[in-house]
């Protein structure tokens, strides 16, 4: 196998792998879209997957310190 044959093989394999990854990415995208919750699933009850985290207020900030 000479250098030209090796380079042609590398280029063809790279193109085929790129096409395969593109197809797999498209399939994963479509599967992700099909799992997205619809408006009727929400029910207006607020966030379904995440809860807003409110950090606790430090005690020193809530007390009035008079010197």
N, C-alpha and C positions, 0 to 999 in steps of 0.2 A: 504494500500500500504506500503510495507516494504522498507527498505533502498536499497536493491538490485534492486527492480523494479524501484525505483526512479533513481538510477544511470544508469540503462539500458535505461530508457526513455531519460535522459539527453544526453547520448552518441549517441543514435539514432537520436535525434533531431539535435544535433551538426553536425553529419555527413550529414544529409539531407540539413541543411542550408549551409554547406560548398560546397556541390555539386551544390546547386542552385546558390550560389554566383559565383562559377566557370563558370557555364553556362552563367549567365548574363554578366560576365566580358568578356567572349569570344564573345558574341553577340555584346557588345559595341565596342570591338576591331575591329570586322569585319565591323561594321557600320562606324567607324572612318577611316578605310582603304578605304572604298568606297567613302568617301567624300574628300580624298586627291586629290589635283589638279594634273593633268597629265602634261607631258612636253609640249604638244601642247597648253594647257591653258595658260602657262606662256607667250609665245610669245616673250621671250627675252627682255621684257621691264623693267627688274629689279625686285625688290622684289614686291610681290603681296599683302602681308598682313602687312608687317612691313616697316617702314621708319627709316633709320639710323638717329639718333639725334646727331647733332653736337652742343655741348654746346658753347655758345657765349664766345669769347675771352675777358677777362677783359681789360678795357681801359688802365690801368696802364701798362700792359704787351706790348701794342702796341706802346706807346709813348716813345720817347727817353728822359729821364730826365737827364739833365746835371746840376750838382750842381755848 
